[in-house]
């Protein structure tokens, strides 16, 4: 008879899978429907993924106020703060 640990693990895995079924992927492109990282963050719900396409995005402030996955669709995603902005480092997924 399987242990309670295995049952608990299966329940956790099932719950994580259900949550990912409802996640949305938002694509940011310089000439696309969503043209700024902040717009994608504003539209996203917790757990969604934001894929930033190649290009330069000049934004005054980027505020991430919910748990989202932010990734580039090229080799890397490079974000930098300029001027008097406050920039907090974060991990970007590939």
C-alpha positions, 0 to 999 in steps of 0.5 A: 500500500503506497504511503501517505507521502506519495498521495500528498505528492500526487495531490500537490503535482495535480494542483500545480498542473491545474494552475498552469492550465489557466495561465496565459502567455503574453507576447511583447513585440515592438510592432505587436499588439502589446508593445510595452513590458509594463502593459503586459505586466498590467494585463497578466494575472499571477502565474502568467508568462510574459515573453519579451521579443527582440527590440528596445523598449524605452519605458519610464518605470516597470513595476512588477506587483504580482508573481509572473514569469518574465523571459526573452525569446532570444538568447537572453533578456537584458533589463537596465535602469537608467537615470534616476529610476529605482531598479531591483534585480530579479531572475529572468527565466529562459 
